[in-house]
Amino acid sequence: MKNLKEISTRLKIAKKKVDTNIGKNVGTNAASFGKALKISTELVAAVIVGSTIGFLLDGWFGTKPLLTIVFFIMGVAAGILNVFRAAKRINKNLEE
């Protein structure tokens, strides 16, 4: 009987913790969508900026596809790096 009372007490404590955590998560769907939109925008923007710089430099130096390809790859790398940084920041904020 002592085990049964102990288990029921632990269950009550766990339910209270779950109830308080549910109250904290109200309205986070919109915030999560905003964060996801921000991350995807950062990735796309980095690729567009890199490609544009490469295209403009190709026109200036006359090396048509070379610099566009190089700066496209650099834009993708910068975008992925920004996504990792933003995800790390978001994860850090969630832990606090």
N, C-alpha and C positions, 0 to 999 in steps of 0.2 A: 504494500500500500504506500509505503514511503516513496518508492520509485514513481508510482503513478502520480502522486501529488507533486513531486519534483518536476516531472515531465509536463504536467499541466501548468505549473508556474512558469516554466521556461517557454512554453507555447504562448502564454499570455504576454510575456515580455517581448517575444519575437513579433507577435501581432501588433503590439503597440509601436515597435520600431518600424514595421512595414507601413503602418498607417501614417506615421509622421513623415516617412520618406515619400509616400504617395502625395501628401499635401504639398511637398516642396517641388514636385515635378509638374505642377499644374501650369499649362501655358508654354511648355518648353518645345512643343512641336513647331510653332512659328519661329522660335529662336533657332532651332536646329535647322530648319529650312533656310533661314537667312545665312547661317554659317556655311551651309553646303553651297548656297548660291555664291557666296563670297569666295570660297575656295575655288569653285569651278571658273569663276570670272577671272581670278588671278592667273590660273593656268592658261586660259584662252588669251588673255591680254599679253602674257609673256611671249607666247608663240607668235601673235600678231606683230608685236613690237620687234621681235628678233627677225622675223621674215621681212618686215618693212625696211629695217635698217640694212639688211643684206641686199635687198632689191635696189635700194637707193645707192649703196656703195658699188654694186655691180654696174649700174648705169654710169656712175662717175668714173670708175676705173676701167670699164669695158671688159670685165670678166664675167660675162652674163650668168651662167648658172652657179658658178663656184661659190661666191660669197653669200648668195641667197640660201644655198644648202647649208653652208657652215653656220650662218646666223640663225637659220631655222632650228638646227640641232641645238645650238646654244640657248635659244628661246625655250625649247622643250625642256632642256635640263634646268634652266632657271625656273620655269613654271613648276616642275616637279619638286624642286627644292623649296619653293614658296609653299606648295601644298603640304609638304612634310613639316615645315616650320609652323604653319597655321594649325595643322592638326595637333602638333605637340602643344601649342599654346592653348587650344581648346581643351585638350585632355588635362592639362595642368589646372585650368580653371574649374573643370568638373571635379577634380580630386579635392579641391579646397572647400 
